[in-house]
Amino acid sequence: MKTSIAKEMNATVSLKSSMDLLKEIKGKKVSKAKGFLQGLLDEKRDLDGQYYTKTAKKILDILKSAEANAKNKDLNVEKLFVKNARADKAQRRMLAKSRAPHRGRIGKSANIEIIVEER
C-alpha cells in the first residue's frame, strides 16, 4: 500500500487540542476528515462543545499538504484514508517578557504528523 506523509514541526498550537482533533480524523477518508475540520472552522460542528479553530486550521493545512504529496506520487486522491495522525511534544519557547523582569511565559507548540494511505 502506498503512503504519503506531511508534518509540521513546532506548530504553534496546543498539544492537547491537536491530539483530540487527530484522534477524530484517524482512520477516516481524507475527504470526510477535511469536511469535519472545515465544519469546525465554520463553527457548524463542535467537538465536546469546542470549535478548536486555530488547531483545526493548522491540521487542515497539513492534511491538504499530505493530499498534495500523494497527488505528486500519482496516488488516487479519492481513495486516500488517514492511516496515522499523531502529535508530539515540541520544543519549548518563551513568549515575550511581560509580567515581571527576567520571566516570560512558555508558549504552546506541537509536532504534528499525518500519514495518508491509498486503499
C-alpha positions in Angstrom: 0.0 0.0 0.0 1.3 3.4 -1.0 1.5 6.2 1.6 2.3 9.9 1.7 3.4 11.9 4.7 3.1 15.6 5.8 4.4 17.0 9.0 4.9 20.3 10.7 7.5 20.8 13.4 6.9 23.3 16.3 3.4 24.3 15.2 2.0 27.0 17.5 -1.0 25.0 18.6 -1.9 23.2 21.9 -0.7 19.6 22.1 -3.9 18.6 24.0 -6.3 20.1 21.4 -4.3 18.7 18.5 -4.4 15.2 20.0 -8.1 15.5 20.4 -8.7 16.5 16.8 -6.2 14.0 15.3 -7.9 11.2 17.3 -11.2 12.1 15.5 -9.8 12.1 11.9 -7.6 9.0 12.3 -9.0 6.2 10.1 -11.4 8.4 8.1 -11.4 9.2 4.4 -9.4 12.3 3.6 -12.5 14.0 2.1 -14.5 13.3 5.3 -11.7 14.5 7.5 -11.4 17.7 5.6 -15.2 18.2 5.8 -15.1 17.7 9.6 -12.2 20.2 10.0 -13.9 22.7 7.8 -17.1 22.3 9.8 -15.1 23.2 12.9 -13.7 26.2 11.2 -17.2 27.4 10.1 -18.5 26.7 13.6 -21.2 24.3 12.2 -19.8 21.3 14.1 -18.2 21.1 17.5 -16.1 18.6 19.4 -17.0 18.3 23.1 -18.6 21.8 22.9 -15.5 23.5 21.5 -14.5 24.5 17.9 -10.7 24.4 18.1 -10.5 26.9 15.3 -6.7 27.6 15.4 -5.8 23.9 15.7 -8.3 22.9 13.0 -6.9 25.4 10.6 -3.4 24.2 11.2 -4.3 20.5 10.8 -6.4 21.2 7.7 -3.3 22.8 6.1 -1.2 19.8 7.0 -3.9 17.4 5.6 -4.0 19.4 2.3 -0.3 19.1 2.1 -0.4 15.3 2.6 -3.0 15.1 -0.1 -0.9 17.2 -2.5 2.1 15.0 -1.7 0.0 11.9 -2.6 -1.1 13.5 -5.8 2.6 14.1 -6.7 3.3 10.4 -6.1 0.5 9.5 -8.5 -1.9 8.1 -5.9 -5.6 8.2 -6.4 -6.9 11.1 -4.3 -10.4 9.7 -4.0 -9.1 6.5 -2.3 -7.0 8.2 0.4 -7.5 7.4 4.1 -5.8 8.9 7.1 -3.6 6.0 8.2 -1.8 7.7 11.1 -2.2 11.1 12.7 -0.1 12.0 15.7 1.0 14.9 17.8 4.1 15.0 20.0 5.7 17.5 22.3 7.7 20.1 20.6 10.5 22.4 21.6 9.6 24.8 24.4 9.7 28.5 23.5 9.4 31.6 25.7 6.9 34.3 24.9 7.7 38.0 25.4 8.5 39.0 28.9 5.5 41.0 30.0 4.6 40.3 33.7 7.9 40.6 35.5 11.5 41.2 34.6 13.5 38.2 33.7 10.5 36.0 33.4 8.3 35.0 30.5 5.5 32.6 29.6 6.2 29.2 28.0 4.3 29.1 24.6 2.3 26.1 23.4 3.7 24.1 20.5 3.4 20.6 19.0 4.9 18.4 16.3 2.1 17.2 14.0 2.4 14.3 11.5 -0.3 12.9 9.2 0.2 9.8 7.1 -2.3 9.1 4.3 -2.7 5.8 2.6 -4.3 4.6 -0.7 -6.8 1.8 -0.1 
